Every structure is written in C-alpha cells, then in structure tokens.
Amino acid sequence: MSEALSMSSPALLPWEQNPVLKVEHVFMRFGGLIAVNDLSFSVGRGDITALIGPNGAGKTTVFNCITGFYKPTQGMLRLEHAAGTTFLLERMPDFKISAKARVARTFQNIRLFSGMTVLENLLVAQHNTLMTASGMTILGVLGLPGYRNAEKKAVEKAKYWLEKTGLTLRADDPAGDLPYGAQRRLEIARAMCTEPELLCLDEPAAGLNPRESAELNALLLGIRETEKTSILLIEHDMSVVMEISDHVIVLEYGTKIADGTPTEVRNDPRVIAAYLGVDDEEIEVVEEKLDEIIEGAAT
Ligand SMILES: Nc1ncnc2c1ncn2[C@@H]1O[C@H](COP(=O)(O)OP(=O)(O)OP(=O)(O)O)[C@@H](O)[C@H]1O
C-alpha cells in the first residue's frame, strides 16, 4: 500500500473492526437543551463497553435512543447481527428494537414483576417466543407439540439463567422478596433470556455492596466469555468500569470527550477533571485517589 493511501486510511481500532452497534452523529434536543451532541462511537462485537460521565452528561438519553424510548433528533444507530442483518434503530419502534433487533435493557431503578416468582419473571421475558409458538394462543390451548416444546425450552433457558445468577434456590420466591443485589442479577437473567444481540445495562452496580459488585463483575465477564454477548453499560462505579470493560466512552454535557481502553481513558486529564468534577489543578490529587481505588478493588 502506498504511503499516501495508508495515511488516508488509518488502522481501525479493535471495536471498529466488527461493531455490533455504530452510533453515527446522533443529536438529541429537548427544546433548547442539547442532551446529546453529535455523538459517534462503535460498540465492538463481544466486548464490554462502558459509557461513563458525570450526572446529566446524556448517558441515559443515549440508551433511550438505542432502545427506542426516544427518537434521536438527528443521526443514525446501526445495529448489525452476527449473521449479517442490519437494523437502523432510529427508524424502529421500541417493541421491534427488543423483539427483532434483539436489544435488551435493564433500568437504573429495578423493574421486575415483584409479585411474580423469580422463575415466572424469566418465563414472562420469553413471552414473544411462546406467543409465536402458540400461533397466538390456538396451538397453546390445544397443547400441540410445537407449543409444548417451546414451553419446555423456555423453562430450560430460565433454569440455565437461574443457575448462572445463583438464584436456583429462590426460583419459587416472589421476586420482590429477593435482596437488592439478587434482584439486580435477576434483571440481567431476565434480559439474557431474550438472547440479546446487545445487552444494555443502566448502572447495574448502583446500590451494590463490594461483594455484590464483585459478583456482578464475575457474572458480566462470564456472559462475555460463554455467551459472547455484546454488553453496553452505563456505570458510575469506576472499579467496575476499569475492571471489566474492553472499551470506555466518556461524555460530558452530551459531547464525547474520550474514547479508548480503560487505561487510556483513566489517564486522560480531561476525563478526570470532567468525570470527577474537579478543576485542572486538582487533577494530580484525584489521579492518586483513583489509583488507590483501583488498587483497592483489585486486592
Ligand atoms: N425527557 C426529557 N426532557 C427534557 N430534558 C431531558 C429529558 N431527558 C433527559 N433530559 C436532560 O438531558 C440531560 C441528560 O440527561 P441524562 O439523564 O441522559 O443524563 P445521564 O448522564 O444519564 O445522568 P445520570 O448519570 O444522572 O443518570 C439532562 O440535562 C436532563 O435533564
């Protein structure tokens, strides 16, 4: 390749080589407020990607655009399945984004069916598959084999995720009776029962104690390893972000200010200043504190 050509086409970053999601020049305006400002980034297939930034930076708004809760004012969100099918998420209603594009999501505040059992929560998550197999109830009512098989598979899948999330012994308890950390894991299990191409987690470590946080890290790393599911997470807990992410994107006031590996982002003075809300002259002190936190999390 000529020098001129190689200079004009720089090597792709690892997460740009086979992205599951490409966010391209997305804007989201609420009246006069620009919550997301010309945002572009890629989510690598099979990666754990973290979206971080101070409160109000626009992270949840980005999630809402990806999952169809908001239509971006401008820009494209291109999701590509491993099999090659491409979905333009900004053109799809939210129910199709979950059912067809297979983007699953958890929320900042837990949204389980608290009166249903743990197992029932996982079966409800597979409602779409069961409805299709039931021929919209007729085959189900008649108890035909196609429906019975689908039902059996749904229970097997639920049991698989109960085991993965350490909830097998609580299968018949109401979800609302589980401790907080277990409810968070159940939310992830529920999302995984839909076999997502992209799993979006909004602050999965919020409110967890250090032991639960470590369990969450192990669960997410296990999902990446075994299921090869691509994960995009919003997280304020830097020990989680630094320990499990392959790729970190940093937002401030809706604008991307950094995009790289955890080490690159962590050492970026702009990120430290923006994320931790400090003045430039305080950065060194904060960097030392950050090192302590990360070392503490590793031991
Ligand atoms: N529906 C809405 N209408 C008006 N403004 C909104 C709406 N949703 C979000 N915003 C504003 O957009 C900006 C970004 O909010 P967003 O919730 O996306 O930030 P965030 O980074 O997720 O914050 P946090 O970490 O606190 O959850 C904020 O100024 C917020 O007030």
The ligand as an ORCA input file, in Angstrom:
! r2SCAN-3c Opt
* xyz 0 1
  N     -37.345     13.825     28.554
  C     -36.521     14.843     28.807
  N     -36.946     16.122     28.693
  C     -36.118     17.166     28.952
  N     -34.827     17.032     29.312
  C     -34.359     15.784     29.459
  C     -35.152     14.629     29.208
  N     -34.386     13.523     29.420
  C     -33.178     13.968     29.775
  N     -33.151     15.305     29.801
  C     -31.999     16.161     30.109
  O     -30.929     15.724     29.304
  C     -29.693     15.831     30.022
  C     -29.029     14.465     30.047
  O     -29.776     13.627     30.925
  P     -29.442     12.077     31.114
  O     -30.454     11.518     32.063
  O     -29.317     11.444     29.794
  O     -28.006     12.150     31.807
  P     -27.174     10.980     32.490
  O     -25.777     11.116     32.023
  O     -27.839      9.684     32.275
  O     -27.267     11.384     34.020
  P     -27.254     10.465     35.354
  O     -25.867      9.917     35.482
  O     -27.590     11.433     36.427
  O     -28.310      9.401     35.177
  C     -30.033     16.359     31.406
  O     -29.824     17.741     31.403
  C     -31.505     16.016     31.539
  O     -32.151     16.926     32.410
*
